[in-house]
Amino acid sequence: MTGMSERSPAAALIPLDPSFPARAEAALQLWRLLNGQSRRRRGDYLTRQRRQRLVLALRALDGRLAGHVYRSIAAGLFGDARVPKGPAWKTHDLRDRTIRLARTGTDLMCGGYLDLLRG
């Protein structure tokens, strides 16, 4: 950018739509980052466990969108050794967990990711 420096003023254009509060918060976070302040306020972040679950949910969604069955998605997420063979799969907790992860991923894809931004 020609003529720009650290002291040049910058602006954020935020539409006044239903997502305005989330966009304004994101702009505030950017401002804090640019001014050397902490990225987020204490206690205002995703826990490590929640981040890991979101990663698994998105991976499960990728598997579903690629046409894989829940058993193969579970094997990819948790390892072949943990996925039972035969009819035991139908009542195994990893099957239920995989289905919930895929549903969470689908919810995120259908706009649920905005809830993460809104807090």
C-alpha positions as CSV (number, residue, x, y, z in Angstrom):
1,M,0.0,0.0,0.0
2,T,1.5,3.2,-1.2
3,G,1.7,6.1,1.3
4,M,0.7,3.9,4.3
5,S,2.6,3.9,7.6
6,E,2.0,2.8,11.1
7,R,0.6,6.2,11.9
8,S,-1.8,6.3,9.0
9,P,-5.4,6.3,10.1
10,A,-7.4,3.2,9.2
11,A,-11.1,2.5,9.1
12,A,-13.4,-0.5,9.3
13,L,-16.7,-0.5,7.5
14,I,-19.3,-2.6,9.4
15,P,-22.7,-3.2,7.9
16,L,-25.7,-2.6,10.2
17,D,-27.1,-6.1,9.7
18,P,-28.0,-8.8,12.2
19,S,-24.3,-9.8,12.5
20,F,-23.3,-6.3,13.5
21,P,-22.4,-7.1,17.2
22,A,-20.1,-10.0,16.1
23,R,-18.5,-7.8,13.4
24,A,-18.0,-4.9,15.8
25,E,-16.4,-7.3,18.3
26,A,-14.1,-8.6,15.6
27,A,-13.1,-5.1,14.7
28,L,-12.4,-4.3,18.3
29,Q,-10.2,-7.4,18.6
30,L,-8.3,-6.3,15.4
31,W,-7.9,-2.8,16.9
32,R,-6.5,-4.3,20.2
33,L,-4.1,-6.6,18.2
34,L,-2.9,-3.6,16.1
35,N,-2.3,-1.6,19.3
36,G,-0.4,-4.4,21.1
37,Q,-3.1,-5.3,23.5
38,S,-4.1,-8.8,24.4
39,R,-6.1,-10.6,21.7
40,R,-9.0,-11.5,24.0
41,R,-10.1,-10.6,27.4
42,R,-9.4,-13.1,30.2
43,G,-12.0,-15.8,30.2
44,D,-13.3,-14.8,26.8
45,Y,-11.9,-17.7,24.7
46,L,-12.5,-21.2,23.7
47,T,-11.1,-23.9,26.0
48,R,-8.6,-26.4,24.7
49,Q,-11.2,-29.1,24.9
50,R,-13.8,-27.0,23.0
51,R,-11.2,-26.3,20.3
52,Q,-10.3,-30.0,20.0
53,R,-14.0,-30.8,19.7
54,L,-14.5,-28.2,16.9
55,V,-11.5,-29.6,15.0
56,L,-13.0,-33.1,15.2
57,A,-16.4,-31.8,14.2
58,L,-15.0,-30.2,11.1
59,R,-13.0,-33.3,10.2
60,A,-16.1,-35.4,10.6
61,L,-18.0,-33.0,8.4
62,D,-15.3,-33.3,5.8
63,G,-15.7,-37.1,5.9
64,R,-19.5,-36.9,5.5
65,L,-19.2,-34.4,2.6
66,A,-16.8,-36.8,0.9
67,G,-19.4,-39.6,1.2
68,H,-17.7,-41.7,3.9
69,V,-19.8,-43.8,6.4
70,Y,-19.6,-43.1,10.1
71,R,-17.4,-46.2,10.7
72,S,-14.7,-45.0,8.4
73,I,-14.9,-41.4,9.8
74,A,-14.5,-42.8,13.3
75,A,-11.5,-44.8,12.2
76,G,-10.0,-41.6,10.8
77,L,-10.7,-39.6,13.9
78,F,-10.0,-42.2,16.6
79,G,-7.9,-44.9,14.9
80,D,-8.8,-48.3,13.5
81,A,-7.9,-50.1,16.7
82,R,-10.7,-48.3,18.7
83,V,-13.5,-48.9,16.2
84,P,-15.2,-52.3,16.8
85,K,-15.8,-54.7,14.0
86,G,-19.1,-56.3,13.2
87,P,-22.4,-55.7,14.9
88,A,-20.8,-54.3,18.1
89,W,-20.4,-51.0,16.1
90,K,-24.1,-50.3,16.2
91,T,-24.2,-49.8,20.0
92,H,-20.6,-48.5,20.5
93,D,-20.1,-45.1,22.1
94,L,-17.7,-44.0,19.3
95,R,-20.5,-44.4,16.8
96,D,-22.7,-42.0,18.7
97,R,-19.8,-39.6,19.3
98,T,-19.0,-39.7,15.5
99,I,-22.6,-38.9,14.6
100,R,-22.8,-36.0,17.1
101,L,-19.5,-34.6,15.7
102,A,-20.7,-34.8,12.2
103,R,-24.0,-33.1,13.2
104,T,-22.0,-30.4,15.0
105,G,-19.9,-29.9,11.9
106,T,-23.0,-29.6,9.7
107,D,-24.5,-27.0,12.2
108,L,-21.2,-25.0,12.0
109,M,-21.3,-25.1,8.2
110,C,-25.0,-23.9,8.1
111,G,-24.2,-20.8,10.0
112,G,-23.4,-22.0,13.5
113,Y,-19.9,-20.7,13.3
114,L,-21.3,-17.3,13.8
115,D,-22.3,-18.3,17.4
116,L,-18.6,-18.8,18.0
117,L,-18.0,-15.2,17.0
118,R,-20.9,-13.9,19.1
119,G,-19.7,-15.7,22.2
